[in-house]
Amino acid sequence: MSHDLTRPVSGDTSRERLLAEAFVEVADSLTDDFDVVTFLQSLAVRCVELLGVSAAGIMLAEPQGGLRLEAASGEQTWVLDLFALQQEEGPCLDCFRSGTAHTNIALGGMEAITAWPHFTARALETGYEMAQVLPLRRGDQALGTLNLLQAKPMVLGPDEIALAQALADVAMIAILQRRSLEQSEVERGQLQDALTSRIAIEQAKGVLAERWKCTVDEAFVELRRYARANRLRIAECARRVVEGELDTEGIRRV
C-alpha cells in the first residue's frame, strides 16, 4: 500500500515563495500569543512541500528522556502510528540519542531491518521506502527530531539534506522562543510575588513598630521569630498583621 502525500512545488508554489512564507511564520513566533504546536504542524507541511517527501513529523524530548510526537504533516492514522512507534524504536530515537542526522535510510535494507525491525516492518507495510531524520539541536544537545518519510526510493542530495536541517533548525528556534517567553512569564510572576511580599513585610513592620513603640528592625525580628515558630512564611504573617488577622501582642510574646 503506497501513500504519496507530496504536493508539487511549481508555479505560485515555488520553493522560494514557500521558503519565504516559512520564515515569515518564524517571525510571527516572536509574539507573546504564539502557538508553537500550530507552527510546528505548519512547518511539517512545509517540509513535504519543499523537499518532495511524503510525510513529516516533529518529535520533542520528554523530561523522562524519551520522545513524543508534537506535530505531523497529516493526521492519517498510519502516519501517526509510525511516529508514535519511534518512541520505543526507530531512526528518530537513534538520531535523538546520538545528536547526528540519519539520512537516505533504505527501510527495506538489511541494516535498517536489523536496527529497527518493528518500525521498518510497519513502514514498509504502509508503503514507505525511505526515511530521513534530522536532529533539533541546541548546541551539542538534541532536543528533538525532524522525521521525513518517502513513499518513493528517492535519494535526497546534499542541498536537500541541508535544507531539511535548516527547517529542523527553524523548528528549534521557534521552540526555544516559546520556552523563553514562558520562562519570562514565570519570572515576571515570581518578581511580582516577591514585590508583593516585600510591600506586605514593610507595611507589617510599620504597623508593629507603631503599636509596640519600637524600631522597625526590632519589629521585624519579632515578626520573623513568630513566623519561624509557627512554620509560616514571613510574607503570610505580614499579610495577616496588615489585614488585622493576627493578635500583634501575641506575636510579641513569642
PERARA-V561113 format. One record per backbone hydrogen bond with DSSP energy under -0.5 kcal/mol. CO is the residue of the C=O (numbers start at 1). NH is the residue of the N-H. Records with the same first field share a line. If there is no record, write none. Layout:
BEGIN
CO = NH, NH
END
This chain:
BEGIN
3 = 5
8 = 10
10 = 13
11 = 14
14 = 18
15 = 19
16 = 20
17 = 21
18 = 22
19 = 23
20 = 24
21 = 25
22 = 26
23 = 27
24 = 28
25 = 29
26 = 29
27 = 30
28 = 31
31 = 34
34 = 36
35 = 39
36 = 40
37 = 41
38 = 42
39 = 43
40 = 44
41 = 45
42 = 46
43 = 47
44 = 48
45 = 49
46 = 50
47 = 51, 53
48 = 52
55 = 149
56 = 73
57 = 59, 147
58 = 70, 71
59 = 145
60 = 68
62 = 65
66 = 62
68 = 60
71 = 58
76 = 80
77 = 81
78 = 82
79 = 83
80 = 84
81 = 85
82 = 86
83 = 86
84 = 87
85 = 88, 89
90 = 94
91 = 95
92 = 96
93 = 97
94 = 98
95 = 99
101 = 103
102 = 133
104 = 106
105 = 107, 131
106 = 109
109 = 113
110 = 114
111 = 115
112 = 116
116 = 120
117 = 121
118 = 122
119 = 123
120 = 124
121 = 125
122 = 126
123 = 128
124 = 127
129 = 107, 108
130 = 150
131 = 105
132 = 148
133 = 102
134 = 146
135 = 137
136 = 143, 144
138 = 141
141 = 138, 143
143 = 61
144 = 136
145 = 59, 147
146 = 134
147 = 57
148 = 132
149 = 54, 55
150 = 129, 130
152 = 154
153 = 155
157 = 161
158 = 162
159 = 163
160 = 164
161 = 165
162 = 166
163 = 167
164 = 168
165 = 169
166 = 170
167 = 171
168 = 172
169 = 173
170 = 174
171 = 175
172 = 176
173 = 177
174 = 178
175 = 179
176 = 180
177 = 181
178 = 182
179 = 183
180 = 184
181 = 185
182 = 186
183 = 187
184 = 188
185 = 189
186 = 190
187 = 191
188 = 192
189 = 193
190 = 194
191 = 195
192 = 196
193 = 197
194 = 198
195 = 199
196 = 200
197 = 201
198 = 202
199 = 203
200 = 204
201 = 205
202 = 206
203 = 207
204 = 208
205 = 209
206 = 210
207 = 211
208 = 212
209 = 213, 214
215 = 219
216 = 220
217 = 221
218 = 222
219 = 223
220 = 224
221 = 225
222 = 226
223 = 227
224 = 228
225 = 229
226 = 230
227 = 232
228 = 231
233 = 237
234 = 238
235 = 239
236 = 240
237 = 241
238 = 242
239 = 243
240 = 245, 246
241 = 244
246 = 248
247 = 251
248 = 252
249 = 253
250 = 254
251 = 254
END
